[in-house]
Amino acid sequence: RAFTEAIYLTPSDHVLFSNRSAALAKLNRLLEALDDANACIHLKPKWAKGYSRKGLAEYFLGRYHDAEESYQTGLQLDPDNQSLAEVLQRTQNSRKGLSTTGGIAVMMFATIDLQWGRLFDCLETPSRLTATFVEENRCMLEVQMQFLSQTLHADFCLLRDQEFRDSYDRAVFACGQLLQWNPEAVSRLTQAPTMIRGLACALRVGWDIHHGVGKFAANALVALAVCAKADEECRKDAINALFAALLLWLRDPRGNVPHREGDEVCGCSCMRPRTSAACWIERMLSSPVELVAQCLLKMEQLEEFVELLMV
C-alpha cells in the first residue's frame, strides 16, 4: 500500500511502479504485477529492469514466449546483466516442447470430440442458455471452459497471428455469452474462476484486437458482478478484475479506434478505452449492489481511480 500511495503522489516515477510490480508478484497477483511492469516500461522504455519485472510476471503466468521476448529486450539494453541472462535461459528451458504460434488455437478446436459445433449453436441462441442447459451439460461445459480459458490466458505475442486472434475472439464470445446470459448457473461451475481470470486477460488485450473484444468481456463480468444470486466469491473476483482492468482503460491515452458508423457492442458505442471504461463503471454502480460498493471502497488505487473518472 505504501507504493500505491507513493505512486498516487508521484505517478511519473518508474521506479515506484517497478518496486510495486515486484511486491505484487511476490503476492502472486501476477496480472497486476504485469500491469505495473508495463507502466514502468511506458515511463522508462530504455530501462532494463522494467523488462525484467515484465518477464518475471509473464513467466509465472506461464507466458513463456512473452517472458522470453521481455528478457531479450532487457538484455539488449543491458548486455552485461548476468541475472537477465540466467532467467532468459530458464525461460527458454521452460518453454521447450510447448506449442508454437497458433498451437493453442489448434488445440482448442482439436479433433477430439468436444462438441464445439453444438456449443456455438447454443451460444447463437441465448434463450437456450438456461440453468437446465448448464446443469444437463455440466461435464462437457467444464472441459470446454477449461480449453477456452486456456486460450484467454495465452501469450500476448501469439495475438500477432491472425488465426489465433480469431480463436481468441471466439473464446471471449463463448465465455462471455455463457456468463452474461446465466451468471448464476455458470458461476457454480468448477471452471468459473478460471473463466473469470481469462476474461480479465481479455480486458487487457481486447482493444488491441478489436474494441468489441474488450467490451464483450466487460459486459460478461458486469453481468456476473451485479447478479445477487451468483456465487459470491466469483462475483468478488469479477468485480476486482473489472476495477483493475478499467483503471488501465482510464489511463489509456489512445484516441478513437477505427470503426464503422453504428458500430456498437453490448450497448456501448464508445471508441476509446477511457470513455468506454466510464460506461461499464456506471453500469456497475447504477445497480443497487452492496458488494460492488464494498469492493470499490477496498480498492488500493481508489484515489487515482476516482480522479481519472472526474477528468
C-alpha atoms as one frame of an Amber mdcrd trajectory, in Angstrom:
protein
   0.000   0.000   0.000   2.941   2.341   0.637   3.983   2.008  -3.017   0.408
   2.745  -4.120   0.291   5.934  -2.046   3.698   6.997  -3.373   2.605   6.378
  -6.979  -0.511   8.484  -6.429   1.723  11.361  -5.270   4.429  10.782  -7.924
   2.789   8.989 -10.887   5.745   9.606 -13.229   8.275   7.690 -11.097   9.076
   4.484 -12.977  10.986   3.007 -10.023   7.842   3.011  -7.885   5.940   1.013
 -10.497   8.901  -1.373 -10.749   9.008  -1.912  -6.996   5.258  -2.388  -6.715
   5.384  -4.881  -9.593   7.927  -6.938  -7.657   5.821  -6.767  -4.489   2.665
  -7.831  -6.331   4.498 -10.737  -7.964   5.541 -11.984  -4.531   1.872 -11.858
  -3.511   1.017 -13.912  -6.624  -1.063 -11.027  -8.013   0.549 -11.612 -11.346
  -1.746  -9.726 -13.734  -1.422  -6.619 -11.578   2.355  -7.143 -11.408   2.389
  -7.247 -15.212   0.270  -4.074 -15.374   2.809  -2.221 -13.230   5.750  -3.575
 -15.222   4.116  -2.276 -18.407   3.535   1.108 -16.738   7.199   1.183 -15.726
   8.300   0.462 -19.299   5.944   3.126 -20.649   7.599   5.688 -18.352  11.183
   4.488 -18.899  11.394   2.380 -22.084  15.200   2.173 -22.075  15.485   0.795
 -18.525  16.358  -2.916 -18.462  14.859  -3.613 -15.046  11.376  -2.775 -16.319
  11.656  -5.656 -18.789  12.981  -7.879 -16.024   9.848  -7.161 -13.958   7.655
  -7.768 -17.004   9.376 -11.048 -17.800   9.021 -12.249 -14.212   5.254 -11.711
 -14.184   4.868 -13.302 -17.610   6.980 -16.307 -16.607   4.852 -17.117 -13.582
   1.694 -16.552 -15.630   3.001 -19.340 -17.870   3.530 -16.977 -20.809   6.988
 -18.217 -21.680   7.072 -16.753 -25.189   6.251 -13.294 -23.832   8.751 -13.656
 -20.982  11.493 -14.651 -23.407  10.859 -11.540 -25.520  10.889  -9.307 -22.436
  14.165 -10.724 -21.142  15.760 -10.468 -24.585  14.769  -6.791 -24.804  16.234
  -6.207 -21.333  19.498  -7.834 -22.390  19.676  -5.667 -25.496  19.561  -2.651
 -23.180  21.974  -4.142 -20.639  24.095  -6.846 -22.365  26.267  -7.500 -19.283
  23.352  -8.230 -16.971  24.088 -11.782 -15.795  20.820 -12.069 -13.879  18.803
 -11.355 -17.028  20.871 -13.877 -18.979  20.151 -16.558 -16.379  16.383 -16.002
 -16.262  16.296 -15.915 -20.064  17.944 -19.339 -20.143  15.493 -20.652 -17.539
  12.567 -19.371 -19.593  13.870 -20.930 -22.798  14.243 -24.255 -20.997  10.694
 -23.997 -19.627   9.070 -23.411 -22.986  10.790 -26.288 -24.784   8.188 -28.588
 -26.202   5.379 -26.049 -25.854   3.052 -25.153 -28.738   4.295 -22.691 -31.314
   2.259 -19.787 -32.649  -1.331 -20.843 -33.157  -0.822 -24.100 -31.292  -3.327
 -23.324 -28.589  -5.885 -22.367 -31.193  -5.331 -25.700 -32.925  -5.646 -27.499
 -29.591  -8.835 -25.621 -28.775 -10.559 -26.948 -31.888  -8.709 -30.269 -31.901
 -10.037 -33.436 -33.447 -11.140 -34.820 -30.053 -14.881 -34.518 -29.842 -15.638
 -31.595 -27.519 -18.872 -30.789 -29.345 -17.785 -27.267 -30.294 -20.411 -27.034
 -33.024 -23.219 -27.782 -30.604 -21.875 -25.282 -28.072 -21.603 -22.435 -30.582
 -25.045 -23.214 -31.999 -26.444 -22.751 -28.493 -24.438 -19.563 -27.952 -26.019
 -18.049 -31.058 -29.434 -18.604 -29.449 -29.034 -17.222 -25.904 -32.558 -18.251
 -24.876 -31.245 -21.824 -24.807 -28.618 -20.989 -22.170 -30.850 -21.829 -19.232
 -29.917 -23.199 -15.830 -31.245 -26.549 -17.016 -28.912 -26.440 -20.042 -25.909
 -25.691 -17.799 -26.775 -28.490 -15.379 -27.506 -31.101 -18.062 -24.260 -30.284
 -19.892 -22.118 -29.585 -16.824 -19.388 -32.174 -17.502 -18.878 -31.132 -21.125
 -19.068 -27.411 -20.256 -16.369 -27.849 -17.608 -13.994 -29.305 -20.202 -14.944
 -26.747 -22.853 -14.453 -23.855 -20.419 -11.054 -25.215 -19.464  -9.941 -25.153
 -23.110 -11.478 -21.739 -23.784  -9.964 -20.212 -20.643  -6.566 -21.609 -21.552
  -6.802 -19.708 -24.836  -7.594 -16.469 -22.983  -4.538 -16.946 -20.735  -2.206
 -17.356 -23.722   0.897 -15.322 -24.542   0.215 -11.841 -25.875   2.765 -12.356
 -28.666   0.582 -15.131 -30.135  -2.025 -12.489 -30.988   0.185 -11.363 -33.869
  -1.092 -14.436 -35.697  -4.481 -13.821 -37.337  -5.649 -17.407 -36.882  -5.022
 -17.180 -33.166  -6.662 -13.747 -32.940  -9.795 -15.249 -34.460  -9.733 -18.127
 -31.971  -9.194 -15.690 -29.112 -12.187 -13.655 -30.262 -14.334 -16.801 -30.356
 -13.162 -17.827 -26.884 -14.170 -14.422 -25.473 -17.531 -14.727 -27.226 -18.155
 -18.205 -25.798 -17.191 -17.386 -22.212 -18.969 -14.052 -22.407 -22.233 -15.441
 -23.753 -22.399 -18.142 -21.100 -21.624 -15.755 -18.284 -23.862 -12.856 -19.291
 -26.934 -14.955 -20.058 -26.822 -17.180 -16.998 -24.318 -15.818 -14.462 -25.934
 -17.649 -11.553 -25.637 -21.160 -13.002 -22.282 -20.627 -14.729 -20.730 -19.210
 -11.547 -21.306 -22.632  -9.917 -19.091 -24.412 -12.451 -15.697 -25.535 -11.181
 -14.025 -23.705 -14.082 -15.807 -20.398 -13.350 -12.834 -18.782 -11.508 -10.515
 -19.744 -14.386 -13.001 -18.285 -16.862 -13.145 -15.028 -14.898  -9.349 -14.747
 -14.877  -9.371 -15.435 -18.609 -11.851 -12.627 -19.227  -9.664 -10.383 -17.052
  -6.852 -11.099 -19.520  -9.215 -10.283 -22.394  -9.992  -6.907 -20.812  -6.287
  -6.070 -21.045  -5.688  -7.111 -24.661  -9.164  -6.695 -26.157  -8.687  -3.197
 -27.536  -5.545  -4.358 -29.358  -7.627  -6.953 -31.219 -10.946  -5.127 -31.706
 -12.871  -2.787 -29.447 -15.663  -5.357 -29.295 -13.447  -7.964 -27.605 -12.758
  -5.807 -24.560 -16.378  -4.628 -24.373 -17.749  -8.152 -24.609 -15.506  -9.298
 -21.756 -16.525  -6.273 -19.679 -20.210  -6.884 -20.315 -19.977 -10.510 -19.156
 -18.114  -9.633 -15.963 -20.541  -6.805 -15.156 -23.451  -9.236 -15.587 -21.819
 -11.535 -13.042 -20.839  -8.689 -10.713 -24.422  -7.428 -10.318 -26.108 -10.853
 -10.134 -27.055 -11.218  -6.476 -27.785 -14.964  -6.843 -24.413 -15.861  -8.348
 -21.591 -17.359  -6.296 -20.278 -14.567  -4.049 -16.577 -15.391  -4.423 -16.916
 -15.412  -8.198 -18.709 -12.085  -8.036 -15.883 -10.600  -5.956 -13.333 -11.925
  -8.457 -15.297 -10.367 -11.325 -15.667  -7.001  -9.575 -11.994  -6.788  -8.645
 -10.953  -7.877 -12.139 -13.143  -5.156 -13.646 -11.878  -2.371 -11.401  -8.225
  -3.334 -12.005  -8.614  -3.511 -15.801 -10.880  -0.466 -16.136  -8.250   1.579
 -14.311  -5.923   0.673 -17.190  -8.611   1.774 -19.658  -8.902   5.107 -17.839
  -5.133   5.575 -18.131  -5.085   4.614 -21.826  -4.110   7.690 -23.886  -5.197
   6.443 -27.314  -7.820   8.280 -29.343 -10.771   6.788 -31.178 -10.134   3.385
 -32.729 -11.157   2.732 -36.365 -14.831   1.825 -36.602 -17.934   1.873 -38.753
 -20.932   4.111 -38.107 -23.241   2.447 -35.610 -20.510   0.003 -34.527 -21.989
  -0.624 -31.089 -21.143  -3.595 -28.861 -23.214  -4.599 -25.821 -24.828  -1.174
 -25.752 -21.514   0.735 -25.712 -20.654   2.871 -28.740 -17.564   4.499 -27.167
 -14.484   4.188 -29.362 -11.824   4.990 -26.777 -10.889   2.786 -23.804 -11.116
   5.774 -21.481 -14.698   6.693 -22.358 -15.784   3.074 -22.588 -14.491   2.447
 -19.063 -16.895   5.067 -17.744 -19.827   3.161 -19.328 -19.037  -0.089 -17.532
 -18.336   1.624 -14.231 -21.679   3.422 -14.476 -23.451   0.122 -15.158 -21.892
  -1.483 -12.101 -22.563   1.424  -9.792 -26.083   2.153 -11.055 -27.264  -1.211
  -9.735 -28.054  -1.263  -6.006 -25.488  -3.986  -5.313 -23.765  -3.637  -1.968
 -20.927  -5.992  -2.883 -19.787  -3.711  -5.732 -19.561  -0.738  -3.389 -17.686
  -2.789  -0.801 -15.074  -3.898  -3.325 -14.698  -0.374  -4.687 -14.052   1.076
  -1.239 -11.381  -1.587  -0.604  -9.632  -0.821  -3.887  -5.994   0.094  -3.203
  -5.866   2.602  -6.060  -9.222   4.199  -5.288  -7.874   7.778  -5.232  -6.397
   7.505  -8.700  -9.492   5.675  -9.966 -11.832   8.456  -8.800  -9.535  11.215
 -10.031  -9.332   9.743 -13.549 -13.119   9.366 -13.658 -13.503  13.047 -12.821
 -11.219  14.248 -15.626
